Amino acid sequence: MTTALTTKAGQKIEAFRDQRDARLTREALADRIGSVTASAVQQWERFGKVPSGPTMNRIAEMGIAAHADWFEKGAIYERPLLCTVCDLRSDDPNVRSCSRANCPNVGREVGQMERAA
C-alpha cells in the first residue's frame, strides 16, 4: 500500500479513464495525449506529479482537466500500487513487474484481463 497526495487534475484523469467503455488504460490515454508514457499518467493520477506545459495544454484541450486543476490539492488516500500496463495490483503474484516486458497481460484485450478486487 502507498499513501499519496493527488491533485484535482489527477483525480479527473482517473475519472476520465474510468468513464470510458471497457475502462481506458493508462497506456491508451498516453497514446491519445501523445509524447507521454503510461507511467507518467500513473504519476499524475496517484502521486500529484505535474506534466510539462505542452502536455498540460493537450490535456486541457481534450477537456479532461483544466490548468488550475494541477495546482489544487486532491485527496490523500491509501491505495495499492497498480501495474502501469494492465492496472493489476502489483502485490498480485502474477504481476512480477510494472514493465511492459514482464506484464502478464501485454497483448490481451482489456475485457480479457482479470482485475484484482
N, CA, C and O atoms as CSV, one atom per row, in Angstrom:
chain,resi,resn,atom,element,x,y,z
A,1,MET,N,N,0.845,-1.180,0.000
A,1,MET,CA,C,0.000,0.000,0.000
A,1,MET,C,C,0.883,1.234,0.000
A,1,MET,O,O,2.014,1.224,0.488
A,2,THR,N,N,0.335,2.284,-0.557
A,2,THR,CA,C,1.054,3.532,-0.577
A,2,THR,C,C,0.101,4.660,-0.199
A,2,THR,O,O,-1.095,4.592,-0.484
A,3,THR,N,N,0.624,5.677,0.432
A,3,THR,CA,C,-0.159,6.861,0.732
A,3,THR,C,C,0.224,7.916,-0.285
A,3,THR,O,O,1.407,8.150,-0.533
A,4,ALA,N,N,-0.775,8.549,-0.871
A,4,ALA,CA,C,-0.494,9.513,-1.920
A,4,ALA,C,C,-1.334,10.763,-1.748
A,4,ALA,O,O,-2.479,10.697,-1.302
A,5,LEU,N,N,-0.768,11.887,-2.100
A,5,LEU,CA,C,-1.484,13.150,-2.166
A,5,LEU,C,C,-1.640,13.458,-3.640
A,5,LEU,O,O,-0.649,13.653,-4.343
A,6,THR,N,N,-2.843,13.503,-4.103
A,6,THR,CA,C,-3.086,13.739,-5.518
A,6,THR,C,C,-3.441,15.196,-5.770
A,6,THR,O,O,-3.563,15.995,-4.842
A,7,THR,N,N,-3.601,15.519,-7.036
A,7,THR,CA,C,-4.124,16.819,-7.440
A,7,THR,C,C,-5.538,16.606,-7.968
A,7,THR,O,O,-5.937,15.481,-8.267
A,8,LYS,N,N,-6.272,17.674,-8.076
A,8,LYS,CA,C,-7.605,17.597,-8.655
A,8,LYS,C,C,-7.503,17.089,-10.095
A,8,LYS,O,O,-8.363,16.330,-10.543
A,9,ALA,N,N,-6.474,17.493,-10.813
A,9,ALA,CA,C,-6.281,17.037,-12.195
A,9,ALA,C,C,-6.069,15.525,-12.230
A,9,ALA,O,O,-6.633,14.841,-13.083
A,10,GLY,N,N,-5.265,15.004,-11.314
A,10,GLY,CA,C,-5.034,13.566,-11.267
A,10,GLY,C,C,-6.321,12.792,-11.046
A,10,GLY,O,O,-6.544,11.750,-11.662
A,11,GLN,N,N,-7.155,13.303,-10.172
A,11,GLN,CA,C,-8.440,12.651,-9.926
A,11,GLN,C,C,-9.336,12.725,-11.162
A,11,GLN,O,O,-10.057,11.773,-11.463
A,12,LYS,N,N,-9.295,13.844,-11.877
A,12,LYS,CA,C,-10.108,13.987,-13.084
A,12,LYS,C,C,-9.613,13.053,-14.195
A,12,LYS,O,O,-10.413,12.501,-14.950
A,13,ILE,N,N,-8.306,12.884,-14.285
A,13,ILE,CA,C,-7.753,11.981,-15.302
A,13,ILE,C,C,-8.206,10.554,-15.027
A,13,ILE,O,O,-8.634,9.845,-15.937
A,14,GLU,N,N,-8.110,10.139,-13.775
A,14,GLU,CA,C,-8.544,8.779,-13.434
A,14,GLU,C,C,-10.041,8.608,-13.680
A,14,GLU,O,O,-10.466,7.569,-14.184
A,15,ALA,N,N,-10.834,9.600,-13.336
A,15,ALA,CA,C,-12.279,9.538,-13.573
A,15,ALA,C,C,-12.570,9.470,-15.076
A,15,ALA,O,O,-13.464,8.739,-15.500
A,16,PHE,N,N,-11.818,10.228,-15.880
A,16,PHE,CA,C,-11.980,10.204,-17.326
A,16,PHE,C,C,-11.730,8.799,-17.863
A,16,PHE,O,O,-12.492,8.297,-18.690
A,17,ARG,N,N,-10.659,8.167,-17.389
A,17,ARG,CA,C,-10.353,6.798,-17.852
A,17,ARG,C,C,-11.443,5.822,-17.426
A,17,ARG,O,O,-11.817,4.940,-18.199
A,18,ASP,N,N,-11.957,5.969,-16.209
A,18,ASP,CA,C,-12.979,5.061,-15.688
A,18,ASP,C,C,-14.311,5.196,-16.420
A,18,ASP,O,O,-15.080,4.235,-16.476
A,19,GLN,N,N,-14.596,6.361,-16.977
A,19,GLN,CA,C,-15.864,6.605,-17.658
A,19,GLN,C,C,-15.911,6.000,-19.060
A,19,GLN,O,O,-16.993,5.832,-19.621
A,20,ARG,N,N,-14.780,5.679,-19.618
A,20,ARG,CA,C,-14.725,5.154,-20.968
A,20,ARG,C,C,-15.206,3.708,-21.014
A,20,ARG,O,O,-15.076,2.973,-20.035
A,21,ASP,N,N,-15.768,3.299,-22.170
A,21,ASP,CA,C,-16.162,1.899,-22.350
A,21,ASP,C,C,-14.946,1.009,-22.165
A,21,ASP,O,O,-13.859,1.325,-22.649
A,22,ALA,N,N,-15.127,-0.087,-21.477
A,22,ALA,CA,C,-14.066,-1.069,-21.214
A,22,ALA,C,C,-12.876,-0.439,-20.501
A,22,ALA,O,O,-11.753,-0.928,-20.624
A,23,ARG,N,N,-13.104,0.619,-19.773
A,23,ARG,CA,C,-12.074,1.301,-18.983
A,23,ARG,C,C,-10.795,1.547,-19.784
A,23,ARG,O,O,-10.037,0.618,-20.065
A,24,LEU,N,N,-10.576,2.756,-20.132
A,24,LEU,CA,C,-9.397,3.171,-20.890
A,24,LEU,C,C,-8.141,2.955,-20.052
A,24,LEU,O,O,-8.067,3.428,-18.918
A,25,THR,N,N,-7.158,2.251,-20.594
A,25,THR,CA,C,-5.922,2.006,-19.846
A,25,THR,C,C,-5.059,3.263,-19.838
A,25,THR,O,O,-5.261,4.178,-20.637
A,26,ARG,N,N,-4.110,3.291,-18.937
A,26,ARG,CA,C,-3.164,4.412,-18.904
A,26,ARG,C,C,-2.378,4.491,-20.207
A,26,ARG,O,O,-2.122,5.576,-20.728
A,27,GLU,N,N,-2.006,3.339,-20.719
A,27,GLU,CA,C,-1.241,3.303,-21.958
A,27,GLU,C,C,-2.053,3.890,-23.120
A,27,GLU,O,O,-1.520,4.653,-23.925
A,28,ALA,N,N,-3.322,3.540,-23.206
A,28,ALA,CA,C,-4.180,4.065,-24.270
A,28,ALA,C,C,-4.355,5.580,-24.130
A,28,ALA,O,O,-4.330,6.299,-25.128
A,29,LEU,N,N,-4.529,6.063,-22.907
A,29,LEU,CA,C,-4.653,7.506,-22.697
A,29,LEU,C,C,-3.342,8.204,-23.055
A,29,LEU,O,O,-3.354,9.265,-23.680
A,30,ALA,N,N,-2.220,7.618,-22.663
A,30,ALA,CA,C,-0.915,8.206,-23.003
A,30,ALA,C,C,-0.766,8.330,-24.520
A,30,ALA,O,O,-0.254,9.333,-25.015
A,31,ASP,N,N,-1.210,7.320,-25.251
A,31,ASP,CA,C,-1.152,7.369,-26.713
A,31,ASP,C,C,-2.029,8.493,-27.260
A,31,ASP,O,O,-1.642,9.182,-28.203
A,32,ARG,N,N,-3.198,8.676,-26.675
A,32,ARG,CA,C,-4.102,9.750,-27.130
A,32,ARG,C,C,-3.521,11.129,-26.845
A,32,ARG,O,O,-3.656,12.048,-27.653
A,33,ILE,N,N,-2.881,11.265,-25.702
A,33,ILE,CA,C,-2.272,12.558,-25.355
A,33,ILE,C,C,-1.066,12.806,-26.243
A,33,ILE,O,O,-0.873,13.914,-26.743
A,34,GLY,N,N,-0.259,11.779,-26.438
A,34,GLY,CA,C,0.935,11.882,-27.275
A,34,GLY,C,C,2.152,12.314,-26.485
A,34,GLY,O,O,2.061,13.178,-25.613
A,35,SER,N,N,3.293,11.712,-26.790
A,35,SER,CA,C,4.587,12.058,-26.189
A,35,SER,C,C,4.657,11.861,-24.674
A,35,SER,O,O,5.473,12.501,-24.011
A,36,VAL,N,N,3.817,10.986,-24.118
A,36,VAL,CA,C,3.903,10.643,-22.700
A,36,VAL,C,C,3.785,9.127,-22.552
A,36,VAL,O,O,3.363,8.433,-23.476
A,37,THR,N,N,4.160,8.630,-21.389
A,37,THR,CA,C,4.094,7.197,-21.117
A,37,THR,C,C,2.970,6.874,-20.138
A,37,THR,O,O,2.429,7.760,-19.477
A,38,ALA,N,N,2.635,5.605,-20.059
A,38,ALA,CA,C,1.643,5.152,-19.082
A,38,ALA,C,C,2.125,5.440,-17.665
A,38,ALA,O,O,1.328,5.743,-16.777
A,39,SER,N,N,3.420,5.344,-17.467
A,39,SER,CA,C,4.000,5.641,-16.160
A,39,SER,C,C,3.762,7.105,-15.777
A,39,SER,O,O,3.486,7.410,-14.617
A,40,ALA,N,N,3.870,7.997,-16.746
A,40,ALA,CA,C,3.612,9.413,-16.474
A,40,ALA,C,C,2.158,9.617,-16.054
A,40,ALA,O,O,1.877,10.368,-15.119
A,41,VAL,N,N,1.236,8.949,-16.745
A,41,VAL,CA,C,-0.186,9.053,-16.397
A,41,VAL,C,C,-0.398,8.571,-14.964
A,41,VAL,O,O,-1.140,9.189,-14.201
A,42,GLN,N,N,0.251,7.472,-14.601
A,42,GLN,CA,C,0.144,6.965,-13.236
A,42,GLN,C,C,0.667,7.995,-12.236
A,42,GLN,O,O,0.065,8.199,-11.182
A,43,GLN,N,N,1.778,8.639,-12.560
A,43,GLN,CA,C,2.350,9.644,-11.652
A,43,GLN,C,C,1.385,10.811,-11.466
A,43,GLN,O,O,1.275,11.338,-10.359
A,44,TRP,N,N,0.693,11.222,-12.507
A,44,TRP,CA,C,-0.277,12.313,-12.387
A,44,TRP,C,C,-1.455,11.891,-11.523
A,44,TRP,O,O,-1.896,12.641,-10.651
A,45,GLU,N,N,-1.968,10.673,-11.770
A,45,GLU,CA,C,-3.153,10.206,-11.057
A,45,GLU,C,C,-2.887,9.939,-9.579
A,45,GLU,O,O,-3.717,10.281,-8.736
A,46,ARG,N,N,-1.780,9.352,-9.259
A,46,ARG,CA,C,-1.586,8.800,-7.926
A,46,ARG,C,C,-0.595,9.547,-7.045
A,46,ARG,O,O,-0.628,9.403,-5.823
A,47,PHE,N,N,0.279,10.338,-7.641
A,47,PHE,CA,C,1.343,10.947,-6.844
A,47,PHE,C,C,1.451,12.456,-7.011
A,47,PHE,O,O,2.415,13.059,-6.540
A,48,GLY,N,N,0.481,13.073,-7.670
A,48,GLY,CA,C,0.456,14.520,-7.754
A,48,GLY,C,C,1.523,15.155,-8.618
A,48,GLY,O,O,1.805,16.345,-8.473
A,49,LYS,N,N,2.121,14.393,-9.510
A,49,LYS,CA,C,3.129,14.962,-10.417
A,49,LYS,C,C,2.441,15.861,-11.430
A,49,LYS,O,O,1.269,15.659,-11.751
A,50,VAL,N,N,3.161,16.845,-11.931
A,50,VAL,CA,C,2.620,17.816,-12.883
A,50,VAL,C,C,3.363,17.662,-14.217
A,50,VAL,O,O,4.593,17.611,-14.235
A,51,PRO,N,N,2.625,17.586,-15.335
A,51,PRO,CA,C,3.277,17.418,-16.635
A,51,PRO,C,C,3.891,18.717,-17.149
A,51,PRO,O,O,3.731,19.780,-16.550
A,52,SER,N,N,4.588,18.606,-18.260
A,52,SER,CA,C,5.155,19.791,-18.912
A,52,SER,C,C,4.022,20.676,-19.424
A,52,SER,O,O,2.877,20.237,-19.534
A,53,GLY,N,N,4.354,21.917,-19.732
A,53,GLY,CA,C,3.358,22.870,-20.239
A,53,GLY,C,C,2.602,22.381,-21.465
A,53,GLY,O,O,1.372,22.425,-21.475
A,54,PRO,N,N,3.310,21.907,-22.515
A,54,PRO,CA,C,2.603,21.422,-23.705
A,54,PRO,C,C,1.665,20.240,-23.408
A,54,PRO,O,O,0.577,20.145,-23.975
A,55,THR,N,N,2.098,19.355,-22.524
A,55,THR,CA,C,1.244,18.211,-22.170
A,55,THR,C,C,0.033,18.681,-21.381
A,55,THR,O,O,-1.079,18.200,-21.599
A,56,MET,N,N,0.245,19.619,-20.466
A,56,MET,CA,C,-0.857,20.186,-19.700
A,56,MET,C,C,-1.864,20.851,-20.651
A,56,MET,O,O,-3.075,20.728,-20.470
A,57,ASN,N,N,-1.346,21.554,-21.661
A,57,ASN,CA,C,-2.218,22.193,-22.658
A,57,ASN,C,C,-3.045,21.151,-23.406
A,57,ASN,O,O,-4.240,21.349,-23.626
A,58,ARG,N,N,-2.421,20.048,-23.797
A,58,ARG,CA,C,-3.114,18.993,-24.543
A,58,ARG,C,C,-4.224,18.377,-23.687
A,58,ARG,O,O,-5.321,18.129,-24.187
A,59,ILE,N,N,-3.954,18.134,-22.428
A,59,ILE,CA,C,-4.956,17.562,-21.526
A,59,ILE,C,C,-6.133,18.527,-21.358
A,59,ILE,O,O,-7.286,18.099,-21.293
A,60,ALA,N,N,-5.841,19.825,-21.288
A,60,ALA,CA,C,-6.903,20.832,-21.200
A,60,ALA,C,C,-7.706,20.881,-22.502
A,60,ALA,O,O,-8.933,20.977,-22.470
A,61,GLU,N,N,-7.019,20.816,-23.645
A,61,GLU,CA,C,-7.702,20.817,-24.948
A,61,GLU,C,C,-8.637,19.614,-25.095
A,61,GLU,O,O,-9.688,19.715,-25.727
A,62,MET,N,N,-8.253,18.486,-24.512
A,62,MET,CA,C,-9.071,17.275,-24.574
A,62,MET,C,C,-10.265,17.346,-23.619
A,62,MET,O,O,-11.138,16.479,-23.644
A,63,GLY,N,N,-10.298,18.378,-22.780
A,63,GLY,CA,C,-11.405,18.563,-21.853
A,63,GLY,C,C,-11.346,17.666,-20.628
A,63,GLY,O,O,-12.362,17.433,-19.973
A,64,ILE,N,N,-10.155,17.163,-20.318
A,64,ILE,CA,C,-10.007,16.245,-19.193
A,64,ILE,C,C,-9.794,17.003,-17.889
A,64,ILE,O,O,-10.465,16.724,-16.895
A,65,ALA,N,N,-8.874,17.954,-17.883
A,65,ALA,CA,C,-8.567,18.729,-16.676
A,65,ALA,C,C,-8.086,20.118,-17.086
A,65,ALA,O,O,-7.338,20.268,-18.052
A,66,ALA,N,N,-8.520,21.116,-16.352
A,66,ALA,CA,C,-8.103,22.494,-16.613
A,66,ALA,C,C,-6.724,22.741,-16.005
A,66,ALA,O,O,-6.271,21.996,-15.135
A,67,HIS,N,N,-6.072,23.794,-16.475
A,67,HIS,CA,C,-4.738,24.132,-15.957
A,67,HIS,C,C,-4.743,24.317,-14.433
A,67,HIS,O,O,-3.838,23.849,-13.744
A,68,ALA,N,N,-5.744,24.986,-13.929
A,68,ALA,CA,C,-5.817,25.263,-12.480
A,68,ALA,C,C,-5.951,23.989,-11.656
A,68,ALA,O,O,-5.554,23.964,-10.491
A,69,ASP,N,N,-6.506,22.930,-12.247
A,69,ASP,CA,C,-6.696,21.667,-11.523
A,69,ASP,C,C,-5.367,21.047,-11.075
A,69,ASP,O,O,-5.331,20.287,-10.107
A,70,TRP,N,N,-4.287,21.369,-11.772
A,70,TRP,CA,C,-2.977,20.800,-11.424
A,70,TRP,C,C,-2.431,21.380,-10.123
A,70,TRP,O,O,-1.555,20.792,-9.489
A,71,PHE,N,N,-2.951,22.526,-9.738
A,71,PHE,CA,C,-2.414,23.221,-8.566
A,71,PHE,C,C,-3.382,23.195,-7.380
A,71,PHE,O,O,-3.144,23.839,-6.358
A,72,GLU,N,N,-4.464,22.450,-7.529
A,72,GLU,CA,C,-5.434,22.284,-6.455
A,72,GLU,C,C,-5.254,20.886,-5.865
A,72,GLU,O,O,-5.255,19.892,-6.591
A,73,LYS,N,N,-5.100,20.820,-4.548
A,73,LYS,CA,C,-4.878,19.530,-3.892
A,73,LYS,C,C,-6.091,18.631,-4.062
A,73,LYS,O,O,-7.239,19.075,-4.057
A,74,GLY,N,N,-5.792,17.373,-4.210
A,74,GLY,CA,C,-6.839,16.357,-4.284
A,74,GLY,C,C,-6.915,15.620,-2.970
A,74,GLY,O,O,-6.714,16.204,-1.906
A,75,ALA,N,N,-7.199,14.357,-3.044
A,75,ALA,CA,C,-7.374,13.535,-1.851
A,75,ALA,C,C,-6.056,12.947,-1.363
A,75,ALA,O,O,-5.114,12.765,-2.134
A,76,ILE,N,N,-6.012,12.659,-0.091
A,76,ILE,CA,C,-4.926,11.868,0.482
A,76,ILE,C,C,-5.561,10.514,0.777
A,76,ILE,O,O,-6.565,10.434,1.485
A,77,TYR,N,N,-4.979,9.465,0.240
A,77,TYR,CA,C,-5.577,8.156,0.428
A,77,TYR,C,C,-4.536,7.057,0.320
A,77,TYR,O,O,-3.435,7.267,-0.190
A,78,GLU,N,N,-4.900,5.897,0.803
A,78,GLU,CA,C,-4.043,4.724,0.668
A,78,GLU,C,C,-4.617,3.863,-0.438
A,78,GLU,O,O,-5.815,3.585,-0.474
A,79,ARG,N,N,-3.741,3.445,-1.341
A,79,ARG,CA,C,-4.151,2.607,-2.452
A,79,ARG,C,C,-3.063,1.594,-2.732
A,79,ARG,O,O,-1.892,1.841,-2.446
A,80,PRO,N,N,-3.437,0.460,-3.287
A,80,PRO,CA,C,-2.403,-0.479,-3.709
A,80,PRO,C,C,-1.703,0.065,-4.947
A,80,PRO,O,O,-2.315,0.771,-5.750
A,81,LEU,N,N,-0.450,-0.254,-5.101
A,81,LEU,CA,C,0.242,0.104,-6.329
A,81,LEU,C,C,-0.268,-0.791,-7.441
A,81,LEU,O,O,-0.466,-1.988,-7.234
A,82,LEU,N,N,-0.482,-0.222,-8.623
A,82,LEU,CA,C,-1.003,-0.979,-9.749
A,82,LEU,C,C,0.000,-1.004,-10.891
A,82,LEU,O,O,0.783,-0.072,-11.073
A,83,CYS,N,N,-0.039,-2.079,-11.649
A,83,CYS,CA,C,0.800,-2.203,-12.837
A,83,CYS,C,C,0.403,-1.109,-13.821
A,83,CYS,O,O,-0.789,-0.880,-14.030
A,84,THR,N,N,1.367,-0.432,-14.425
A,84,THR,CA,C,1.071,0.660,-15.354
A,84,THR,C,C,0.567,0.168,-16.693
A,84,THR,O,O,0.029,0.956,-17.472
A,85,VAL,N,N,0.727,-1.111,-16.983
A,85,VAL,CA,C,0.261,-1.667,-18.256
A,85,VAL,C,C,-1.175,-2.154,-18.141
A,85,VAL,O,O,-2.018,-1.817,-18.972
A,86,CYS,N,N,-1.455,-2.950,-17.108
A,86,CYS,CA,C,-2.759,-3.616,-17.049
A,86,CYS,C,C,-3.607,-3.222,-15.846
A,86,CYS,O,O,-4.753,-3.659,-15.741
A,87,ASP,N,N,-3.086,-2.424,-14.952
A,87,ASP,CA,C,-3.794,-1.985,-13.750
A,87,ASP,C,C,-4.054,-3.099,-12.742
A,87,ASP,O,O,-4.866,-2.919,-11.834
A,88,LEU,N,N,-3.383,-4.253,-12.877
A,88,LEU,CA,C,-3.476,-5.266,-11.837
A,88,LEU,C,C,-2.684,-4.797,-10.632
A,88,LEU,O,O,-1.723,-4.040,-10.768
A,89,ARG,N,N,-3.082,-5.241,-9.471
A,89,ARG,CA,C,-2.347,-4.875,-8.260
A,89,ARG,C,C,-0.938,-5.432,-8.345
A,89,ARG,O,O,-0.744,-6.580,-8.743
A,90,SER,N,N,0.040,-4.629,-7.976
A,90,SER,CA,C,1.427,-5.088,-8.029
A,90,SER,C,C,1.724,-6.111,-6.946
A,90,SER,O,O,2.754,-6.782,-7.002
A,91,ASP,N,N,0.835,-6.246,-5.952
A,91,ASP,CA,C,1.042,-7.295,-4.960
A,91,ASP,C,C,0.408,-8.616,-5.404
A,91,ASP,O,O,0.460,-9.610,-4.680
A,92,ASP,N,N,-0.195,-8.619,-6.612
A,92,ASP,CA,C,-0.711,-9.843,-7.210
A,92,ASP,C,C,0.489,-10.704,-7.601
A,92,ASP,O,O,1.400,-10.195,-8.253
A,93,PRO,N,N,0.529,-11.985,-7.230
A,93,PRO,CA,C,1.694,-12.814,-7.547
A,93,PRO,C,C,1.929,-12.994,-9.037
A,93,PRO,O,O,3.027,-13.379,-9.439
A,94,ASN,N,N,0.918,-12.723,-9.874
A,94,ASN,CA,C,1.094,-12.831,-11.330
A,94,ASN,C,C,1.799,-11.625,-11.924
A,94,ASN,O,O,2.293,-11.691,-13.050
A,95,VAL,N,N,1.853,-10.528,-11.185
A,95,VAL,CA,C,2.479,-9.311,-11.679
A,95,VAL,C,C,3.853,-9.195,-11.038
A,95,VAL,O,O,3.968,-8.831,-9.868
A,96,ARG,N,N,4.876,-9.501,-11.790
A,96,ARG,CA,C,6.231,-9.508,-11.261
A,96,ARG,C,C,6.897,-8.138,-11.415
A,96,ARG,O,O,7.865,-7.829,-10.721
A,97,SER,N,N,6.376,-7.335,-12.316
A,97,SER,CA,C,6.986,-6.046,-12.589
A,97,SER,C,C,5.955,-5.151,-13.242
A,97,SER,O,O,4.986,-5.639,-13.823
A,98,CYS,N,N,6.152,-3.858,-13.154
A,98,CYS,CA,C,5.281,-2.930,-13.859
A,98,CYS,C,C,5.804,-2.636,-15.258
A,98,CYS,O,O,5.275,-1.765,-15.948
A,99,SER,N,N,6.833,-3.351,-15.679
A,99,SER,CA,C,7.350,-3.096,-17.023
A,99,SER,C,C,6.554,-3.889,-18.048
A,99,SER,O,O,6.081,-4.988,-17.760
A,100,ARG,N,N,6.408,-3.340,-19.219
A,100,ARG,CA,C,5.642,-3.971,-20.290
A,100,ARG,C,C,6.171,-5.364,-20.621
A,100,ARG,O,O,5.387,-6.268,-20.911
A,101,ALA,N,N,7.483,-5.547,-20.580
A,101,ALA,CA,C,8.077,-6.829,-20.945
A,101,ALA,C,C,7.649,-7.946,-20.000
A,101,ALA,O,O,7.539,-9.096,-20.424
A,102,ASN,N,N,7.406,-7.636,-18.739
A,102,ASN,CA,C,7.073,-8.661,-17.752
A,102,ASN,C,C,5.596,-8.725,-17.382
A,102,ASN,O,O,5.207,-9.559,-16.565
A,103,CYS,N,N,4.782,-7.880,-17.954
A,103,CYS,CA,C,3.367,-7.850,-17.610
A,103,CYS,C,C,2.672,-9.092,-18.164
A,103,CYS,O,O,2.845,-9.422,-19.338
A,104,PRO,N,N,1.885,-9.788,-17.332
A,104,PRO,CA,C,1.211,-10.994,-17.809
A,104,PRO,C,C,0.083,-10.700,-18.788
A,104,PRO,O,O,-0.430,-11.621,-19.423
A,105,ASN,N,N,-0.315,-9.438,-18.925
A,105,ASN,CA,C,-1.452,-9.106,-19.774
A,105,ASN,C,C,-1.100,-8.327,-21.033
A,105,ASN,O,O,-1.999,-7.842,-21.720
A,106,VAL,N,N,0.174,-8.196,-21.352
A,106,VAL,CA,C,0.555,-7.486,-22.570
A,106,VAL,C,C,-0.047,-8.218,-23.763
A,106,VAL,O,O,0.093,-9.434,-23.891
A,107,GLY,N,N,-0.708,-7.481,-24.621
A,107,GLY,CA,C,-1.292,-8.057,-25.824
A,107,GLY,C,C,-2.701,-8.584,-25.643
A,107,GLY,O,O,-3.364,-8.925,-26.623
A,108,ARG,N,N,-3.170,-8.657,-24.405
A,108,ARG,CA,C,-4.532,-9.117,-24.175
A,108,ARG,C,C,-5.484,-7.940,-24.229
A,108,ARG,O,O,-5.108,-6.813,-23.909
A,109,GLU,N,N,-6.701,-8.199,-24.626
A,109,GLU,CA,C,-7.712,-7.158,-24.657
A,109,GLU,C,C,-8.104,-6.802,-23.212
A,109,GLU,O,O,-8.025,-7.640,-22.314
A,110,VAL,N,N,-8.520,-5.571,-23.010
A,110,VAL,CA,C,-8.893,-5.110,-21.676
A,110,VAL,C,C,-9.983,-5.993,-21.088
A,110,VAL,O,O,-9.934,-6.302,-19.898
A,111,GLY,N,N,-10.955,-6.406,-21.873
A,111,GLY,CA,C,-12.050,-7.239,-21.392
A,111,GLY,C,C,-11.601,-8.610,-20.920
A,111,GLY,O,O,-12.285,-9.247,-20.120
A,112,GLN,N,N,-10.456,-9.067,-21.410
A,112,GLN,CA,C,-9.948,-10.380,-21.036
A,112,GLN,C,C,-9.121,-10.330,-19.758
A,112,GLN,O,O,-8.856,-11.370,-19.156
A,113,MET,N,N,-8.717,-9.158,-19.342
A,113,MET,CA,C,-7.863,-9.026,-18.171
A,113,MET,C,C,-8.643,-9.273,-16.901
A,113,MET,O,O,-9.773,-8.807,-16.761
A,114,GLU,N,N,-8.065,-9.982,-15.998
A,114,GLU,CA,C,-8.683,-10.185,-14.691
A,114,GLU,C,C,-8.202,-9.051,-13.791
A,114,GLU,O,O,-7.004,-8.785,-13.693
A,115,ARG,N,N,-9.135,-8.401,-13.150
A,115,ARG,CA,C,-8.782,-7.304,-12.264
A,115,ARG,C,C,-8.886,-7.764,-10.829
A,115,ARG,O,O,-9.827,-8.463,-10.451
A,116,ALA,N,N,-7.926,-7.372,-10.047
A,116,ALA,CA,C,-7.953,-7.715,-8.620
A,116,ALA,C,C,-9.017,-6.877,-7.930
A,116,ALA,O,O,-9.213,-5.707,-8.262
A,117,ALA,N,N,-9.682,-7.462,-6.997
A,117,ALA,CA,C,-10.747,-6.721,-6.290
A,117,ALA,C,C,-10.146,-5.855,-5.215
A,117,ALA,O,O,-10.871,-5.155,-4.508
